Amino acid sequence: MIRKLLATLVLMLFASTAWAHMCPSLMSEIDDALQDETTVSQLDESTLEEVKELRAQGEEAHTAGNHDASVAALEQAKELLGI
């Protein structure tokens, strides 16, 4: 019983670490897309502002250690960008 609990805790730790390392990569993809004039020109102003807000929310969540929320916001921004 204790071994199963310990194994579960270890797996949760590794999963959390994996999410943490994913956030900077997602932020970089969004930043690159925002630098691409072709990508940006295809967005209306409100969508562009929403992408920027989601990007900021993702970074804030990442910094606070809430990697699930960070990944969710960053993935939503990527979807709006079409990447």
VOTIBA-445185 format. One record per residue (C-alpha): y, z, x; residue in three letters; residue number from 0. Coordinates in Angstrom, 2 decimals, decimal comma. Example, Ala and Ser with C-alpha at 12.3 -4.5 7.8 and 13.67 -1.06 7.14 Angstrom:
2
rec py:-4,50 | pz:7,80 | px:12,30 | type:Ala | seq:0 $
rec py:-1,06 | pz:7,14 | px:13,67 | type:Ser | seq:1 $
//
This chain:
83
rec py:0,00 | pz:0,00 | px:0,00 | type:Met | seq:0 $
rec py:2,47 | pz:0,97 | px:2,71 | type:Ile | seq:1 $
rec py:1,55 | pz:-2,10 | px:4,77 | type:Arg | seq:2 $
rec py:2,34 | pz:-4,35 | px:1,81 | type:Lys | seq:3 $
rec py:5,67 | pz:-2,64 | px:1,29 | type:Leu | seq:4 $
rec py:6,53 | pz:-2,93 | px:4,98 | type:Leu | seq:5 $
rec py:5,50 | pz:-6,60 | px:5,02 | type:Ala | seq:6 $
rec py:7,68 | pz:-7,28 | px:1,99 | type:Thr | seq:7 $
rec py:10,66 | pz:-5,58 | px:3,60 | type:Leu | seq:8 $
rec py:10,23 | pz:-7,58 | px:6,80 | type:Val | seq:9 $
rec py:10,04 | pz:-10,83 | px:4,83 | type:Leu | seq:10 $
rec py:13,18 | pz:-9,92 | px:2,91 | type:Met | seq:11 $
rec py:14,98 | pz:-9,26 | px:6,17 | type:Leu | seq:12 $
rec py:14,01 | pz:-12,67 | px:7,55 | type:Phe | seq:13 $
rec py:14,99 | pz:-14,42 | px:4,31 | type:Ala | seq:14 $
rec py:18,39 | pz:-12,74 | px:4,37 | type:Ser | seq:15 $
rec py:18,89 | pz:-13,80 | px:7,98 | type:Thr | seq:16 $
rec py:18,00 | pz:-17,38 | px:7,09 | type:Ala | seq:17 $
rec py:20,65 | pz:-17,44 | px:4,34 | type:Trp | seq:18 $
rec py:23,21 | pz:-15,99 | px:6,74 | type:Ala | seq:19 $
rec py:22,65 | pz:-18,78 | px:9,24 | type:His | seq:20 $
rec py:22,87 | pz:-21,42 | px:6,52 | type:Met | seq:21 $
rec py:26,42 | pz:-20,54 | px:5,45 | type:Cys | seq:22 $
rec py:28,27 | pz:-21,76 | px:8,57 | type:Pro | seq:23 $
rec py:26,36 | pz:-25,03 | px:8,44 | type:Ser | seq:24 $
rec py:27,34 | pz:-25,58 | px:4,82 | type:Leu | seq:25 $
rec py:30,97 | pz:-24,72 | px:5,57 | type:Met | seq:26 $
rec py:30,96 | pz:-27,23 | px:8,42 | type:Ser | seq:27 $
rec py:29,57 | pz:-29,98 | px:6,17 | type:Glu | seq:28 $
rec py:32,32 | pz:-29,32 | px:3,63 | type:Ile | seq:29 $
rec py:35,02 | pz:-29,23 | px:6,32 | type:Asp | seq:30 $
rec py:33,79 | pz:-32,55 | px:7,72 | type:Asp | seq:31 $
rec py:33,83 | pz:-34,13 | px:4,25 | type:Ala | seq:32 $
rec py:37,37 | pz:-32,85 | px:3,64 | type:Leu | seq:33 $
rec py:38,46 | pz:-34,56 | px:6,87 | type:Gln | seq:34 $
rec py:37,01 | pz:-37,88 | px:5,68 | type:Asp | seq:35 $
rec py:39,76 | pz:-39,87 | px:3,93 | type:Glu | seq:36 $
rec py:37,22 | pz:-41,96 | px:2,02 | type:Thr | seq:37 $
rec py:35,58 | pz:-38,89 | px:0,51 | type:Thr | seq:38 $
rec py:38,88 | pz:-37,17 | px:-0,30 | type:Val | seq:39 $
rec py:40,44 | pz:-40,29 | px:-1,85 | type:Ser | seq:40 $
rec py:37,60 | pz:-40,44 | px:-4,40 | type:Gln | seq:41 $
rec py:38,47 | pz:-36,99 | px:-5,78 | type:Leu | seq:42 $
rec py:41,18 | pz:-36,14 | px:-8,27 | type:Asp | seq:43 $
rec py:43,60 | pz:-33,37 | px:-7,34 | type:Glu | seq:44 $
rec py:41,97 | pz:-30,70 | px:-9,53 | type:Ser | seq:45 $
rec py:38,50 | pz:-31,41 | px:-8,12 | type:Thr | seq:46 $
rec py:39,86 | pz:-31,29 | px:-4,57 | type:Leu | seq:47 $
rec py:41,48 | pz:-27,91 | px:-5,27 | type:Glu | seq:48 $
rec py:38,23 | pz:-26,63 | px:-6,80 | type:Glu | seq:49 $
rec py:36,31 | pz:-27,71 | px:-3,69 | type:Val | seq:50 $
rec py:38,78 | pz:-25,89 | px:-1,46 | type:Lys | seq:51 $
rec py:38,59 | pz:-22,75 | px:-3,61 | type:Glu | seq:52 $
rec py:34,78 | pz:-22,77 | px:-3,59 | type:Leu | seq:53 $
rec py:34,84 | pz:-23,27 | px:0,18 | type:Arg | seq:54 $
rec py:37,12 | pz:-20,24 | px:0,55 | type:Ala | seq:55 $
rec py:34,95 | pz:-18,17 | px:-1,81 | type:Gln | seq:56 $
rec py:31,89 | pz:-19,13 | px:0,21 | type:Gly | seq:57 $
rec py:33,46 | pz:-18,02 | px:3,45 | type:Glu | seq:58 $
rec py:34,65 | pz:-14,73 | px:1,93 | type:Glu | seq:59 $
rec py:31,19 | pz:-14,01 | px:0,54 | type:Ala | seq:60 $
rec py:29,60 | pz:-14,86 | px:3,89 | type:His | seq:61 $
rec py:31,98 | pz:-12,55 | px:5,73 | type:Thr | seq:62 $
rec py:31,22 | pz:-9,77 | px:3,24 | type:Ala | seq:63 $
rec py:27,48 | pz:-10,25 | px:3,83 | type:Gly | seq:64 $
rec py:26,77 | pz:-11,67 | px:0,36 | type:Asn | seq:65 $
rec py:24,94 | pz:-14,77 | px:1,52 | type:His | seq:66 $
rec py:23,41 | pz:-15,64 | px:-1,84 | type:Asp | seq:67 $
rec py:26,88 | pz:-15,92 | px:-3,40 | type:Ala | seq:68 $
rec py:28,15 | pz:-17,77 | px:-0,34 | type:Ser | seq:69 $
rec py:25,41 | pz:-20,38 | px:-0,48 | type:Val | seq:70 $
rec py:25,87 | pz:-20,81 | px:-4,24 | type:Ala | seq:71 $
rec py:29,63 | pz:-21,44 | px:-3,91 | type:Ala | seq:72 $
rec py:29,21 | pz:-23,75 | px:-0,92 | type:Leu | seq:73 $
rec py:26,46 | pz:-25,76 | px:-2,59 | type:Glu | seq:74 $
rec py:28,65 | pz:-26,17 | px:-5,66 | type:Gln | seq:75 $
rec py:31,50 | pz:-27,44 | px:-3,45 | type:Ala | seq:76 $
rec py:29,13 | pz:-29,91 | px:-1,79 | type:Lys | seq:77 $
rec py:28,01 | pz:-31,15 | px:-5,20 | type:Glu | seq:78 $
rec py:31,62 | pz:-31,80 | px:-6,22 | type:Leu | seq:79 $
rec py:32,14 | pz:-33,69 | px:-2,96 | type:Leu | seq:80 $
rec py:29,02 | pz:-35,75 | px:-3,56 | type:Gly | seq:81 $
rec py:27,37 | pz:-34,70 | px:-0,31 | type:Ile | seq:82 $
//
